[in-house]
Amino acid sequence: MKLYYCPWACSLAVHIVLTEVGEPFDSESVDLKTKVTASGGDFNRVTTKGYVPALVLDDGEVITENVAVLYYLSTLYPAYGLEDALGRTRLLEVLSLVATEIHKGFKPFWHGGTEEEKAAASARLTALFQQVESGMVSDYLFGARPTVADLYVFVMTLWAARFGVEIPERLIALRRRIGEREGVKTTLRSEGMVMPKNMREEG
């Protein structure tokens, strides 16, 4: 497999799963403004959507959209998913909420919104993070181990810290807990990212 990613993008969640499972894979960063890959390739030839993640399978099939890629990996690596039909549905439920509401809600911060737009977005995001936190059953969203949904939420909590969006204490603790995982540290380093000290120590 080969993952196309961009540092600080939602593709980080996919990158973490692939790193943690320990099976060989290739990866390449993408400049999302120019659509040029690190090796000088045209990312539009990988996917005309022009954004990450894009996961190229060994047979040449390409999977895009973070929800789809993460869900695919949860079926390929069951330790990152849930077992029964209802569990898999609940997993999709959280992935969909994060993708369609929380992820999208950060648009004013990434794309030059006004201060008023950012303030409104921050309040809305805090409420959405509270919804996610209210469904946590243990240290992680669904129990004693993280799923792909936890990793997507983790990335969103990094964005929250970056832009000063308030999140519940239990999600701060989740961010710290996931950030301490060796696979996460390895992935952050490989993407040229460093988890700031304040993000590690909050909560």
N, C-alpha and C positions, 0 to 999 in steps of 0.2 A: 504493500500500500504506500501511497504518497499523499501527504497532507500539505496543502497550501494554506498558509496562515499569515496573519499580520499581528505584530506585537500590540497588546492592549485590546485586541479585538475579541469577539466572543469565541473565536476559534481556539483560544487558550484552553477552554474546557475539553475540546476534542484532543488537543495536543497532550494534555495531562493524562487522559485515559490511555492513549497510545504509548506514552512513556511508562506509565505504571505497569501495564500488562507485560512489558518486557520483551515483546516480540519485535523483530526487526521491521522498521519502516523508514521511509524517506520523508524528508520535510523540506519545504522551501518557502521563504518569506515573500510577500507580495507588497509592492507599493500600490496602495489602493487608489492613489491619485493618478498615477501614470499607467497603471495596470501592467507594470513590468515586474517580472520575478527577479529574485536575487541573482539568478544565472543569466539574466538578460532576455528571458523569454517573454512572449506575449501571453499574459494571463487570460485574455479574452479567447484564446485558442483552447484553454482548459474549460472555461465556462463563460458563456456570453453574459451571464449575470454580473460578472465583474467584481464580486465580493466573496469574502471568505466566510466559513471554511469551504474548501473543495477537497473531497477525499477521492482519490483515484484508486480504484481497486486493481488487483493483479490482472484481472481480465480486461481492463480498460474502461470499465463502467465508472462513471463519475457521480458521486452523491453530493448534493449541495443542500443548503439550509441547515442551520445548526440543530434544530429539533430533529430533522430526519437523520443527520449524521450521528448525533448522540444516541438516538433511539436504535439505530442500526448497530452501534457499538455495544449497546446494552444487551442486544440479542446475541451478538457474537461473543461477548464476554459477560456472562450472567452475573458475575460478582458486582457489576455496576448497574444491574437492573433489578427487577422484582419478578417473582416467580409466576403467580397466577394471573388470570385474565384481568381481574379487577385491579391487581397491583400494577400491571403494565398500563392499564387505563389511567390510574392515578399518577403514574410517572409521566405519561403524556399530558395529563391535566396540568401538572406543575410546569413542565417544559413549555407548554403552550402559553401559560400565563406569563412566564418570564419573557418569552420571545415577543409576544404580541403587545404586552403592556409595559413591563419593566424595561426591557431592552429598548423598545421604541421610545419610552419615556425620557431617555437620556439625550434625545436628539438635540434639544436646545443647547446642551453643554458641548456637544461635539461639533455642532454646525453654526456657531456664532449667534445664538439666540440673544434676545435682549435680556436685561436684568429682570424685568417683569416676567418674561417667559421662563427664565431659569428658576425664579422663585416659585412660580406656579407648578413647574415641573417637579421641583424638589419636594413640595408638599404632597403632590400626587404620588411620587415615588415612595416617600416615607409610608404613606397609607398602604401602598401595594406590598412593600416589604413587611409591614405588620401583618398583612393577610398571609404571606408565606410563613412567617414566624408562628402564627397561630395554629398552623397545621403540623408543626414539628412534633414528632412523637418521642424523640430522644435526643441524643447528641447531634444526630443528623435528621434530615427531613422524614425518613421512613424507618429509622431504627438505629442500630449500633454501628452501621457502616455507611459510607457515602455512596450514592448512586450518581448517575450522569446528571441528574437534576441538581444534586448538591453542588456539583462542580460548575454548572451553569450559574447557579445562585452565587457561588464563590466569586466568579468573575464579575458579576453585577455588584457585589459588595466591594470589590476593588474599585470599580467605577464610582461607587458611592463615596468612598474615602477620598478618591481623587478630586471629586467635585463638591465635597462638603455636604452630601446628602445624609441626613440622619437616618439611622437604621436601628432596629431593636437590639438589645443587649445579647440575646441568644444568637442573632445572626453575626454579631461582632465576634462572639465566641466561636461560631462555626467557621468564620473567616480565619481566625487565628489557628484553630485546630487543623483545618485543611492546609493552611500555609506552612504548617510544621512538617507535613509529609515530605519524605525525601524525593518522591517522584515529582511533586509540585515544585520543590526547590530546583530540581534539575531542569524542569521545563522552563521555569522563569529565567534561569541562567541562559538556557539555549536560545531564548527569544530576546536576550539582552535586557531583561527586566529584573529589577530588584524590588522585593516587597519592602516598602518603607518600615522603619522600626516602629513608628506609631501604629501602623496597621497590625503588626505582630503582637504588640503589647496591650492594645485596647481590650477592655472587657474583663 
